[in-house]
Amino acid sequence: MTPADLSLTVLRAVRDAVDDGVLRVDVPARVKVERARPGGTGEYASSIALALARPSGRTALDVAGILQERLRDVPGLREVAVTGPGFLNFVLGRDSGAELVHAIREAGTSYGSGTALAGTVVRLAEVTESRALLVGRTVLRLLRSQGADAGFGGDERIHVRPGAYRGETFGADAARWSLLRAAPGDRPLDPAPLLVQHERNSLFRVRYAHSRARRLLVNAAQLGFGPAYETPVPAPGLLGVLGDHPVVLLAAARHRAPDRVARHLEAVADALLAFQHTVLPLGDEKPSAAHRSRLALAEAAGTVLAGGLSVLGISAPDRI
């Protein structure tokens, strides 16, 4: 990760905190990152938390803590610390891609699950309306994936705009995506276009990207090699969205918003589809460490897509 990448990464963390409603400020046009000064900690530092403290109505230490949580597991960052009145200090990872791919391979489709909400008890109100019930069940899966004790039988209500589940007409996957992809308070998507295999169809794009990751593994095996992350892969966009996956799942659980997961899967799919053309050898090229590493990254992206779709209760076929 370069200093420019680091600046954009911190800016994205600010934007995510604003989108989540945790910070109420105007997102700055840029975030200044500079070499840590003598006596500082780490390699780089930023005073962005001090700049956002007054307009957000929080202390700089509060703001720094909020950003630190969102930056802790970002690929390319080995350490994020808060020092002094609220400075963010960074140590860059030497090859964070290897750590990320290893973490995804180890966790499988459970990558992104955690214990951030351990000890939290959530009881949603019983509902019968079909969309509210589907959203509620999906929210419970998200909460449990983050360690919460979650179930029905309480008073907490998720405000959901009604929508009919039309699985018998359009199939379970399209019906679920149509109700979960839109924010709970928005009108559900029309499920009919979700049956068309076209890039404008967000569900097709996500499932197709997963199938491409699986097919790349088959094609690579036919060429005599498999996935192994051995050398850094210059794919900051794909690495970034994969590294964001745990944060997205946690935010979706906290805000009772499965649509955040669906939108994130679209971002992962788009990044993977743009990256896929670099994975296999071209022409007379022989498979190399670079190809094995790219294949490992593509495999990891497919795993994240499968896991995210599973959270939504949607299938991830190997072939489309």
VONUSE-623343 format. One record per residue (C-alpha): chain; x negated, y negated, z negated; residue in three letters; residue number from 1. Coordinates in steps of 0.5 Angstrom, whole numbers, plus 2048, in hexadecimal, padded with zeros to 3 digits. Layout:
VONUSE-623343
[rec 'A',[X,Y,Z],'ala',NUM];
...
This chain:
VONUSE-623343
[rec 'A',[800,800,800],'met',1];
[rec 'A',[7FD,7F9,802],'thr',2];
[rec 'A',[7FE,7F3,7FE],'pro',3];
[rec 'A',[803,7F1,803],'ala',4];
[rec 'A',[807,7F7,803],'asp',5];
[rec 'A',[807,7F6,7FB],'leu',6];
[rec 'A',[80A,7EF,7FC],'ser',7];
[rec 'A',[810,7F2,800],'leu',8];
[rec 'A',[811,7F8,7FB],'thr',9];
[rec 'A',[811,7F3,7F5],'val',10];
[rec 'A',[816,7EF,7F9],'leu',11];
[rec 'A',[81A,7F5,7FB],'arg',12];
[rec 'A',[81B,7F6,7F3],'ala',13];
[rec 'A',[81D,7EF,7F2],'val',14];
[rec 'A',[822,7F0,7F7],'arg',15];
[rec 'A',[825,7F7,7F5],'asp',16];
[rec 'A',[825,7F4,7EE],'ala',17];
[rec 'A',[82A,7EE,7F0],'val',18];
[rec 'A',[82E,7F3,7F5],'asp',19];
[rec 'A',[82F,7F7,7EE],'asp',20];
[rec 'A',[831,7F1,7EA],'gly',21];
[rec 'A',[82C,7F2,7E5],'val',22];
[rec 'A',[828,7EB,7E7],'leu',23];
[rec 'A',[82D,7E5,7EA],'arg',24];
[rec 'A',[828,7E1,7EE],'val',25];
[rec 'A',[827,7DF,7F5],'asp',26];
[rec 'A',[822,7E4,7F8],'val',27];
[rec 'A',[81B,7E0,7F9],'pro',28];
[rec 'A',[819,7E0,801],'ala',29];
[rec 'A',[812,7E3,7FE],'arg',30];
[rec 'A',[80F,7E6,7F8],'val',31];
[rec 'A',[807,7E4,7F7],'lys',32];
[rec 'A',[803,7E9,7F5],'val',33];
[rec 'A',[7FB,7E8,7F4],'glu',34];
[rec 'A',[7F5,7EB,7F1],'arg',35];
[rec 'A',[7F5,7EC,7E9],'ala',36];
[rec 'A',[7F1,7E7,7E6],'arg',37];
[rec 'A',[7EC,7E8,7E1],'pro',38];
[rec 'A',[7EF,7EB,7DB],'gly',39];
[rec 'A',[7F5,7ED,7DE],'gly',40];
[rec 'A',[7F7,7F4,7DF],'thr',41];
[rec 'A',[7F7,7F8,7E6],'gly',42];
[rec 'A',[7F5,7F6,7ED],'glu',43];
[rec 'A',[7FB,7F1,7EF],'tyr',44];
[rec 'A',[800,7ED,7EB],'ala',45];
[rec 'A',[806,7E9,7EC],'ser',46];
[rec 'A',[809,7E4,7E8],'ser',47];
[rec 'A',[810,7E5,7EB],'ile',48];
[rec 'A',[813,7E6,7E5],'ala',49];
[rec 'A',[811,7E0,7E2],'leu',50];
[rec 'A',[814,7DC,7E8],'ala',51];
[rec 'A',[81B,7E0,7E7],'leu',52];
[rec 'A',[81C,7DF,7E0],'ala',53];
[rec 'A',[81F,7D8,7DF],'arg',54];
[rec 'A',[824,7D9,7E5],'pro',55];
[rec 'A',[826,7E0,7E3],'ser',56];
[rec 'A',[827,7DE,7DC],'gly',57];
[rec 'A',[823,7E3,7D9],'arg',58];
[rec 'A',[81C,7E3,7D6],'thr',59];
[rec 'A',[816,7E5,7DB],'ala',60];
[rec 'A',[814,7EB,7D7],'leu',61];
[rec 'A',[81C,7ED,7D8],'asp',62];
[rec 'A',[81B,7EC,7E0],'val',63];
[rec 'A',[814,7EF,7E0],'ala',64];
[rec 'A',[817,7F5,7DD],'gly',65];
[rec 'A',[81D,7F6,7E2],'ile',66];
[rec 'A',[818,7F6,7E7],'leu',67];
[rec 'A',[813,7FA,7E4],'gln',68];
[rec 'A',[818,800,7E4],'glu',69];
[rec 'A',[81A,7FF,7EB],'arg',70];
[rec 'A',[812,7FF,7ED],'leu',71];
[rec 'A',[810,805,7E9],'arg',72];
[rec 'A',[811,80B,7EE],'asp',73];
[rec 'A',[810,807,7F4],'val',74];
[rec 'A',[80B,80A,7F9],'pro',75];
[rec 'A',[804,807,7F9],'gly',76];
[rec 'A',[804,804,7F2],'leu',77];
[rec 'A',[801,808,7ED],'arg',78];
[rec 'A',[802,804,7E7],'glu',79];
[rec 'A',[807,7FE,7E5],'val',80];
[rec 'A',[806,7FA,7DF],'ala',81];
[rec 'A',[809,7F4,7DB],'val',82];
[rec 'A',[804,7EF,7D8],'thr',83];
[rec 'A',[804,7E8,7D5],'gly',84];
[rec 'A',[80A,7E4,7D5],'pro',85];
[rec 'A',[80D,7E9,7DB],'gly',86];
[rec 'A',[807,7EA,7E0],'phe',87];
[rec 'A',[808,7F0,7E4],'leu',88];
[rec 'A',[801,7F4,7E5],'asn',89];
[rec 'A',[800,7F9,7EB],'phe',90];
[rec 'A',[7FB,7FF,7EC],'val',91];
[rec 'A',[7FC,802,7F3],'leu',92];
[rec 'A',[7FC,809,7F4],'gly',93];
[rec 'A',[7F7,80C,7F9],'arg',94];
[rec 'A',[7FC,811,7FC],'asp',95];
[rec 'A',[803,810,7F9],'ser',96];
[rec 'A',[805,814,7FF],'gly',97];
[rec 'A',[802,81A,7FD],'ala',98];
[rec 'A',[805,819,7F6],'glu',99];
[rec 'A',[80C,818,7F9],'leu',100];
[rec 'A',[80C,81E,7FE],'val',101];
[rec 'A',[80A,822,7F8],'his',102];
[rec 'A',[80F,81F,7F3],'ala',103];
[rec 'A',[815,821,7F8],'ile',104];
[rec 'A',[812,828,7FA],'arg',105];
[rec 'A',[812,829,7F3],'glu',106];
[rec 'A',[819,827,7F1],'ala',107];
[rec 'A',[81C,829,7F8],'gly',108];
[rec 'A',[823,826,7F9],'thr',109];
[rec 'A',[823,824,7F1],'ser',110];
[rec 'A',[81E,81F,7F3],'tyr',111];
[rec 'A',[821,818,7F0],'gly',112];
[rec 'A',[824,81C,7EA],'ser',113];
[rec 'A',[822,819,7E3],'gly',114];
[rec 'A',[823,818,7DC],'thr',115];
[rec 'A',[824,810,7DC],'ala',116];
[rec 'A',[82B,811,7D9],'leu',117];
[rec 'A',[82A,816,7D4],'ala',118];
[rec 'A',[82E,815,7CE],'gly',119];
[rec 'A',[833,811,7D2],'thr',120];
[rec 'A',[83A,814,7D2],'val',121];
[rec 'A',[83F,812,7D7],'val',122];
[rec 'A',[847,814,7D7],'arg',123];
[rec 'A',[84A,812,7DE],'leu',124];
[rec 'A',[852,811,7DE],'ala',125];
[rec 'A',[856,817,7E1],'glu',126];
[rec 'A',[859,815,7E8],'val',127];
[rec 'A',[85D,819,7ED],'thr',128];
[rec 'A',[85C,814,7F3],'glu',129];
[rec 'A',[857,818,7F8],'ser',130];
[rec 'A',[852,813,7F9],'arg',131];
[rec 'A',[852,811,7F2],'ala',132];
[rec 'A',[851,818,7F0],'leu',133];
[rec 'A',[84B,819,7F5],'leu',134];
[rec 'A',[848,813,7F3],'val',135];
[rec 'A',[848,815,7EC],'gly',136];
[rec 'A',[846,81C,7ED],'arg',137];
[rec 'A',[840,819,7F1],'thr',138];
[rec 'A',[83E,814,7EC],'val',139];
[rec 'A',[83E,819,7E6],'leu',140];
[rec 'A',[839,81D,7EB],'arg',141];
[rec 'A',[835,817,7EB],'leu',142];
[rec 'A',[835,816,7E4],'leu',143];
[rec 'A',[833,81D,7E2],'arg',144];
[rec 'A',[82D,81D,7E7],'ser',145];
[rec 'A',[82B,817,7E2],'gln',146];
[rec 'A',[82C,81B,7DC],'gly',147];
[rec 'A',[832,818,7DA],'ala',148];
[rec 'A',[838,81C,7D6],'asp',149];
[rec 'A',[83D,81A,7DB],'ala',150];
[rec 'A',[844,81D,7DC],'gly',151];
[rec 'A',[84C,81B,7DD],'phe',152];
[rec 'A',[850,81A,7D7],'gly',153];
[rec 'A',[84F,813,7D5],'gly',154];
[rec 'A',[851,80C,7D6],'asp',155];
[rec 'A',[84C,809,7DB],'glu',156];
[rec 'A',[84F,808,7E2],'arg',157];
[rec 'A',[84B,807,7E8],'ile',158];
[rec 'A',[84F,802,7ED],'his',159];
[rec 'A',[850,806,7F3],'val',160];
[rec 'A',[854,803,7F9],'arg',161];
[rec 'A',[859,809,7FB],'pro',162];
[rec 'A',[857,80E,801],'gly',163];
[rec 'A',[85A,814,803],'ala',164];
[rec 'A',[855,81A,803],'tyr',165];
[rec 'A',[856,81D,80A],'arg',166];
[rec 'A',[852,823,80A],'gly',167];
[rec 'A',[857,828,80E],'glu',168];
[rec 'A',[857,823,814],'thr',169];
[rec 'A',[850,821,814],'phe',170];
[rec 'A',[84C,826,810],'gly',171];
[rec 'A',[849,825,809],'ala',172];
[rec 'A',[842,821,80B],'asp',173];
[rec 'A',[846,81C,80F],'ala',174];
[rec 'A',[84B,81B,80A],'ala',175];
[rec 'A',[847,81A,804],'arg',176];
[rec 'A',[842,816,808],'trp',177];
[rec 'A',[848,811,80A],'ser',178];
[rec 'A',[84A,810,803],'leu',179];
[rec 'A',[843,810,7FF],'leu',180];
[rec 'A',[83F,80C,804],'arg',181];
[rec 'A',[843,806,803],'ala',182];
[rec 'A',[843,802,7FD],'ala',183];
[rec 'A',[848,804,7F8],'pro',184];
[rec 'A',[84C,7FE,7F8],'gly',185];
[rec 'A',[84B,7FE,800],'asp',186];
[rec 'A',[850,801,805],'arg',187];
[rec 'A',[84E,808,807],'pro',188];
[rec 'A',[84A,809,80E],'leu',189];
[rec 'A',[84E,80C,813],'asp',190];
[rec 'A',[84C,814,813],'pro',191];
[rec 'A',[84E,815,81B],'ala',192];
[rec 'A',[847,811,81D],'pro',193];
[rec 'A',[843,815,818],'leu',194];
[rec 'A',[845,81C,81D],'leu',195];
[rec 'A',[841,818,823],'val',196];
[rec 'A',[83A,81A,823],'gln',197];
[rec 'A',[837,813,825],'his',198];
[rec 'A',[832,80F,821],'glu',199];
[rec 'A',[837,80A,81F],'arg',200];
[rec 'A',[83A,810,81B],'asn',201];
[rec 'A',[837,80F,814],'ser',202];
[rec 'A',[838,816,812],'leu',203];
[rec 'A',[836,819,818],'phe',204];
[rec 'A',[82F,815,818],'arg',205];
[rec 'A',[82E,817,811],'val',206];
[rec 'A',[82F,81F,812],'arg',207];
[rec 'A',[82C,81E,819],'tyr',208];
[rec 'A',[826,81C,816],'ala',209];
[rec 'A',[826,821,811],'his',210];
[rec 'A',[826,826,816],'ser',211];
[rec 'A',[820,823,81A],'arg',212];
[rec 'A',[81C,824,814],'ala',213];
[rec 'A',[81E,82B,813],'arg',214];
[rec 'A',[81D,82C,81B],'arg',215];
[rec 'A',[816,829,81A],'leu',216];
[rec 'A',[814,82E,816],'leu',217];
[rec 'A',[816,834,81B],'val',218];
[rec 'A',[813,830,820],'asn',219];
[rec 'A',[80C,82F,81C],'ala',220];
[rec 'A',[80C,837,81A],'ala',221];
[rec 'A',[80D,839,822],'gln',222];
[rec 'A',[806,834,823],'leu',223];
[rec 'A',[803,838,81D],'gly',224];
[rec 'A',[803,833,817],'phe',225];
[rec 'A',[807,831,811],'gly',226];
[rec 'A',[808,82B,80D],'pro',227];
[rec 'A',[802,829,808],'ala',228];
[rec 'A',[801,822,806],'tyr',229];
[rec 'A',[7F9,822,807],'glu',230];
[rec 'A',[7F8,81B,809],'thr',231];
[rec 'A',[7FC,814,808],'pro',232];
[rec 'A',[802,813,80D],'val',233];
[rec 'A',[803,80B,80F],'pro',234];
[rec 'A',[80A,80B,80F],'ala',235];
[rec 'A',[80C,806,809],'pro',236];
[rec 'A',[813,805,80B],'gly',237];
[rec 'A',[815,80D,80A],'leu',238];
[rec 'A',[810,80D,804],'leu',239];
[rec 'A',[814,807,801],'gly',240];
[rec 'A',[81B,80A,802],'val',241];
[rec 'A',[819,811,7FF],'leu',242];
[rec 'A',[816,80E,7F9],'gly',243];
[rec 'A',[81C,80A,7F8],'asp',244];
[rec 'A',[821,810,7F8],'his',245];
[rec 'A',[820,811,7F0],'pro',246];
[rec 'A',[822,809,7EF],'val',247];
[rec 'A',[828,80A,7F4],'val',248];
[rec 'A',[82B,810,7F0],'leu',249];
[rec 'A',[82A,80C,7EA],'leu',250];
[rec 'A',[82D,806,7EC],'ala',251];
[rec 'A',[833,80A,7EF],'ala',252];
[rec 'A',[834,80D,7E9],'ala',253];
[rec 'A',[834,807,7E5],'arg',254];
[rec 'A',[838,803,7E9],'his',255];
[rec 'A',[83D,809,7EB],'arg',256];
[rec 'A',[83C,808,7F2],'ala',257];
[rec 'A',[83B,80E,7F7],'pro',258];
[rec 'A',[83A,809,7FD],'asp',259];
[rec 'A',[833,807,7FB],'arg',260];
[rec 'A',[831,80E,7FC],'val',261];
[rec 'A',[834,80F,803],'ala',262];
[rec 'A',[831,808,805],'arg',263];
[rec 'A',[82A,80A,802],'his',264];
[rec 'A',[82B,811,806],'leu',265];
[rec 'A',[82C,80D,80C],'glu',266];
[rec 'A',[826,809,80B],'ala',267];
[rec 'A',[822,80F,80A],'val',268];
[rec 'A',[825,812,810],'ala',269];
[rec 'A',[823,80C,814],'asp',270];
[rec 'A',[81C,80C,812],'ala',271];
[rec 'A',[81B,814,813],'leu',272];
[rec 'A',[81E,813,81A],'leu',273];
[rec 'A',[819,80E,81C],'ala',274];
[rec 'A',[813,812,819],'phe',275];
[rec 'A',[815,819,81C],'gln',276];
[rec 'A',[812,817,823],'his',277];
[rec 'A',[80B,817,81F],'thr',278];
[rec 'A',[80B,81E,81C],'val',279];
[rec 'A',[809,823,821],'leu',280];
[rec 'A',[803,823,825],'pro',281];
[rec 'A',[804,820,82C],'leu',282];
[rec 'A',[801,823,833],'gly',283];
[rec 'A',[7FB,827,832],'asp',284];
[rec 'A',[7FA,824,82B],'glu',285];
[rec 'A',[7F8,82A,825],'lys',286];
[rec 'A',[7FC,82A,81F],'pro',287];
[rec 'A',[7F8,826,81A],'ser',288];
[rec 'A',[7F8,824,812],'ala',289];
[rec 'A',[7FC,81D,815],'ala',290];
[rec 'A',[801,822,818],'his',291];
[rec 'A',[802,826,812],'arg',292];
[rec 'A',[802,820,80D],'ser',293];
[rec 'A',[808,81D,812],'arg',294];
[rec 'A',[80C,823,812],'leu',295];
[rec 'A',[80B,824,80A],'ala',296];
[rec 'A',[80E,81D,80A],'leu',297];
[rec 'A',[814,81E,80F],'ala',298];
[rec 'A',[815,824,80B],'glu',299];
[rec 'A',[816,820,804],'ala',300];
[rec 'A',[81A,81B,808],'ala',301];
[rec 'A',[81F,821,80A],'gly',302];
[rec 'A',[81F,824,803],'thr',303];
[rec 'A',[821,81D,800],'val',304];
[rec 'A',[827,81C,806],'leu',305];
[rec 'A',[829,823,804],'ala',306];
[rec 'A',[829,822,7FC],'gly',307];
[rec 'A',[82D,81B,7FD],'gly',308];
[rec 'A',[832,81E,802],'leu',309];
[rec 'A',[833,824,7FC],'ser',310];
[rec 'A',[834,81E,7F7],'val',311];
[rec 'A',[83A,81C,7FB],'leu',312];
[rec 'A',[83D,823,7FC],'gly',313];
[rec 'A',[83B,823,804],'ile',314];
[rec 'A',[837,828,808],'ser',315];
[rec 'A',[830,828,80B],'ala',316];
[rec 'A',[830,82C,811],'pro',317];
[rec 'A',[829,82F,813],'asp',318];
[rec 'A',[82C,82E,81B],'arg',319];
[rec 'A',[831,829,81E],'ile',320];
